[in-house]
Amino acid sequence: MLWVDRIVGEILETRTPRDGKTFLIRDEKTLSGRVHVGSMRGVAVHGLVAEALADQGVANEYRYELNDFDPFDSIPGYLDTDTFTEHLGKPLYAVPSPEEGFKNYAEYFGDEFVGVHKKAGFTPNYYRATELYQSGKMDRFIKTALERAGDVRRILKEVSGSDKDESWLPISVVCEKCGKIMTTRAHDYDGETVGYTCDRSPDGCVSCGHTGRIAPWGGKAKLFWKAEWAAKWAALGVDIEGGGKDHSTKGGSRDVANHISREVFDSEPPFDMPYEFFLIGGKKMSSSKGRGSSAKDMSDLFPPEVFRLVLSGKDIKEQIDIDPSGESVPRVYDWYDELAESVRLGAADDYARLYALCELPVNRAGLSAPWQMRFREVAFIVQMPHLVLAEEAERVKGSALTEDEKTALEVRARYAKFWLTTYAPEEFKYVLQDEKSDFVLSSEQKKALAVLAEYMQTAERTGEELHLRLHEMKTEIPIAPAKLFQAIYRLFLNRDSGPKAGWFLAGLPRDFVITRLHEGRD
C-alpha cells in the first residue's frame, strides 16, 4: 500500500472533521526568499492526501498559508546587502520587492513558489498570514496566550527546556516608530495593552530604542512561532497538518505546539504526518546556497508528472535525494518509464497506483502510458546533429510512434536539452569529433577497429547486429570489451566512455564510420 493510501486510512479510522462535514488540511511556508525545494515535499504530502480523500468521496479543503508576517531575519546571498540591510527585522510584508510589479518582498517570492505548485498540479486555497491577523481572527487567541503566559512559559520549559523569565510574553509587537518586529520585547499585559521596548538587535538588526504601549490586536503584534502554530490550528479549525521530521521530535516545535493547543487553547491538535527531508546531493541545503536547490530550479528539470514522482514516489519516512549535476535526473526518468511499462503490461498494483498519482488530477480520467525513449538516449541523440530524434526513437521502439508518443518525445527532448545546458555532468555531454584526435591505441585495439571496418563494408548494419559483432570480437581478437569500447569512444568522441556502441555506430553515416575506423587502425 502506498504511503498516501496508508495515511488516508489512518485518518478515516481516527478522525472526523471538526465541523462534521469537511476535513480541513493546512500547510504553510514563510516567504523569506526563494523557496527551497524541500518545502515542496510538504505541499505534495498535503496535496496528495487531499486528492486521495477526494478519490474516496471524502469532502476536504486544502488551505495553504503564504506567511508574510514573520520577520525579515537575513538577507539571501543573491540580493544586494546595501539595499536590504535597513529592512532587517521588519515583517516580510513591509519589505520592498526585489523587482517592480509586486506589492512586497513576500509577494515576489510567493509568486514563484505558487507557480511551482501549479505546475505540479497542486492548487490549494491560498491565504496570507497578514489576512489572518489583520482580520482579527487571531485576536482572541493572542488574548488567551497573554492571559495564560505563565502556562506557555511552563510548557516551553517542561517540554523543550526553554526557560523564559516571568516578564516574557509570547508575542512580538510591530514597533510604532521603526516598523520592526524582530527588535521588540513585550511585557506587562494589563488586559488591553502591552508595554514594549524596541531594544533588541539580533543578527545585526538595528533597533530604534522606542518604548511604548500598544493594543496588540488586528495585526499590531503576532504570536511567537510555537504558540502561533497552535493558535492557527484552533482559529482555522485544522484537521490535518504534518511537518518535517525535525519539528516532530520529542521536545520539538510540534510537541510544544501540541501541548499549547490542548492546555492553553483547549483544542485537539490536527492529525500529524511527519515527513523526511528533501536533500540536494546529500545535503539539506538552503535556497541561497547552490544552484538547483530552489523549488523553481528543481521543477524546471522535469515535466509535471515526473516532478510529482520526485515528490511522492518515496514513502514519507524516507529521504528524497536529488543531485541535478549527477545521475539523479536520468534515474528519475528511468523510474517513471518503469512505472509506465508496468501499466502498459496491465499491472493493477502499487506501481500502477503511483503512476496514476503522478498524473495531474485534471488528466487522470483519461490516463494512458505511452512508450517513451529513455532519457539518456534522448540526451545523447539531441547532441548528434546528423541524427533525427523521431527516426531513432522509432528504430528503438521497433514501430511507428503514435501521436501521444511523438508529443512525449518532444517534451522529453526539451527537458534533456535544458538539463544538458544547465546541470548535466561532463560524462553526459558528447561532441562528435570532426577529425581523429591525437591518442595512442594498442595493437589489439587497432586490430579490432580493422575487423569492425571490414564487417561494416560488407552491408548496412543495424544497432543490434553491431552490438552482437562487438561482443563476438572479444574472443576472436582477443580483446577485453572495455578496451574495445574505449577505442571506439576515443575515435569518435575523444573520451573513454559513451552510449551503447552498436546503436551509436549504426546511427552515424556508414561511410564516415568506415573512414574513421580505418584512420584509427593506422
C-alpha positions, -999 to +999 in steps of 0.1 A: +000+000+000+013+034-009+021+058+019-007+082+009-034+055+010-020+042+043-022+077+058-057+083+045-068+050+061-054+061+094-072+095+092-105+079+084-101+054+113-091+080+139-106+114+129-138+131+119-140+167+106-142+193+133-172+208+115-187+174+109-186+179+072-152+187+056-117+179+066-095+210+066-059+203+055-033+230+061+003+238+053+024+270+052+057+285+042+075+316+053+084+336+023+119+347+034+135+342-001+135+318-029+118+287-015+139+256-012+126+225-030+123+208+004+092+228+011+076+212-019+075+179-001+050+194+024+030+208-005+029+173-021+022+154+011-008+175+020-019+178-016-018+141-023-037+133+009-064+158-002-065+141-036-067+106-021-095+117+003-114+131-027-109+098-046-128+082-018-156+108-019-144+124+014-150+162+014-119+182+022-103+216+017-066+221+013-056+256+026-020+270+022-006+299+041+018+322+024+034+336+056+042+372+051+042+383+087+073+366+100+104+389+104+129+395+076+157+380+096+185+376+070+195+387+035+199+359+010+232+358-009+216+366-042+202+400-030+221+433-026+231+437+011+232+475+009+196+477-004+180+454+021+200+459+054+178+487+066+148+464+063+162+436+085+137+430+114+106+442+096+077+419+089+081+404+054+050+423+041+068+456+049+100+448+030+101+460-006+100+436-035+134+429-052+117+437-085+089+460-096+054+447-102+049+431-067+033+445-036+062+435-013+090+410-007+067+382+003+045+386-028+075+385-050+089+352-037+054+338-032+045+342-068+074+320-079+065+293-053+029+293-062+039+288-099+057+256-089+026+244-070+005+249-101+030+232-124+029+201-101-009+201-101-014+212-065-040+240-062-048+248-026-068+277-014-043+304-005-044+330+023-018+352+039-007+354+075-015+392+075-051+384+065-054+361+094-041+387+119-055+419+104-090+404+101-090+399+139-092+361+137-061+357+158-071+383+185-089+360+209-060+336+208-035+364+214-056+374+244-057+339+257-020+334+252-013+367+271-037+358+299-021+324+303+015+334+295+026+316+327+013+283+313+030+290+280+063+296+298+058+264+318+051+243+287+082+257+270+103+247+300+088+213+306+086+202+270+116+218+253+138+230+281+134+267+271+135+289+302+117+323+300+117+349+327+084+359+343+081+391+323+083+373+290+052+374+269+045+351+238+041+379+213+062+402+191+050+437+187+054+458+155+073+489+166+052+520+160+083+541+153+106+519+131+081+493+119+103+464+130+091+433+148+122+413+154+137+440+177+109+444+202+103+429+236+068+428+250+059+429+288+033+439+313+000+429+298-029+448+315-058+432+298-059+456+269-024+467+261+012+455+264+043+475+271+072+471+248+107+483+241+125+482+207+159+474+221+169+440+207+195+438+180+197+401+168+219+392+139+230+427+131+194+441+131+194+477+144+167+486+169+154+522+173+152+523+212+115+533+212+094+525+243+056+524+243+023+506+250+000+492+223-032+472+220-018+441+202-049+434+181-056+435+144-021+428+132-002+451+156+015+421+170+020+384+163+024+353+185+057+336+187+060+305+164+051+276+187+022+294+203+012+307+169+011+273+153-013+260+179-034+292+177-037+288+139-050+253+142-077+264+165-085+296+146-089+278+113-103+245+126-074+225+111-080+187+110-048+175+092-014+191+092+020+175+090+055+188+091+092+180+086+106+154+109+128+180+126+096+196+140+082+163+152+110+152+175+104+149+213+106+185+226+104+199+191+081+226+177+052+202+171+055+187+206+054+221+222+025+233+199+005+201+207+008+209+245-001+246+240-031+236+218-045+213+244-036+231+276-039+267+266-064+268+238-084+237+248-082+223+213-071+189+200-041+192+176-045+181+140-036+147+126+002+147+122+021+135+092+059+138+099+079+135+067+116+132+059+139+158+043+144+166+006+182+167+001+202+181-027+232+159-034+230+145+001+228+179+018+199+198+034+207+230+015+191+264+018+180+281-014+207+308-011+234+281-015+240+261-046+222+260-079+193+237-083+182+239-047+151+261-051+117+247-059+117+265-092+151+252-102+141+216-095+107+219-112+124+232-143+142+198-147+111+177-150+077+177-167+048+178-142+042+141-140+079+133-134+082+161-109+053+146-090+071+113-089+101+130-074+079+145-047+057+115-039+075+083-051+092+076-018+075+069+015+073+100+037+096+082+062+123+081+035+146+110+024+144+123-011+179+130-025+183+146-060+216+159-074+208+179-106+245+176-116+247+139-112+230+107-122+198+115-103+179+132-131+182+103-157+174+078-129+142+095-121+131+095-157+140+057-158+119+052-127+089+069-143+094+048-175+094+016-155+061+026-139+046+033-173+058-001-186+041-018-157+009+000-166+012-010-203+016-046-191-017-043-173-005-041-137-030-031-110-007-028-081+011+000-062+032+008-092+001+015-113-014+035-084+018+056-081+018+061-118-018+074-116-009+098-088+019+112-109-006+124-135-022+157-129-057+153-114-073+170-143-058+144-167-062+113-146-096+102-160-080+096-194-048+081-181-025+065-207+011+053-206+027+060-240+060+044-248+090+068-243+126+066-254+149+066-223+161+100-212+197+090-215+192+081-251+173+112-259+200+133-242+226+117-264+207+119-297+199+156-293+236+163-293+242+145-326+232+169-354+232+141-380+205+121-362+168+127-364+153+120-329+119+107-341+136+083-366+159+070-339+130+066-314+111+045-340+141+024-346+145+017-308+107+011-304+106-011-335+075+005-349+060+039-358+053+064-329+018+073-320+008+109-318+009+107-280+044+092-282+056+119-306+043+146-282+060+129-252+093+126-272+093+163-280+087+172-243+114+149-232+138+163-257+132+198-245+139+188-209+170+169-219+184+199-237+177+221-207+195+197-184+225+194-207+229+231-208+225+237-171+234+209-147+245+177-166+279+163-157+305+161-184+301+123-189+267+130-204+280+156-229+291+143-263+307+161-292+312+141-324+348+147-335+354+160-370+389+147-370+408+119-353+422+132-320+458+126-310+459+095-289+476+061-288+458+028-293+472-007-285+478-032-313+447-052-301+426-021-303+438-013-338+432-049-350+396-048-336+389-015-354+402-030-387+379-061-383+350-039-374+356-017-406+357-048-427+324-060-412+307-027-419+319-026-455+300-057-465+265-044-457+244-019-438+243-029-402+217-024-375+225-015-340+216-050-328+239-066-354+268-043-345+262-049-308+264-087-313+295-084-335+314-062-310+308-089-283+319-117-306+352-099-312+363-102-276+372-138-282+383-136-318+410-108-314+411-114-283+404-081-266+387-071-234+353-054-241+363-023-221+394-018-243+373-023-275+347+002-264+373+027-252+389+027-287+356+034-303+347+062-279+381+078-282+380+076-320+346+092-324+341+112-292+376+118-278+366+102-244+368+069-227+330+062-223+298+068-242+264+054-253+258+018-264+284+014-290+265-007-315+235+016-318+258+047-317+277+035-347+246+024-366+232+059-362+262+075-379+267+078-417+282+044-428+310+059-450+320+083-422+323+054-397+343+032-421+367+060-429+372+069-392+377+032-383+405+030-409+420+061-395+421+045-361+439+014-372+467+034-389 
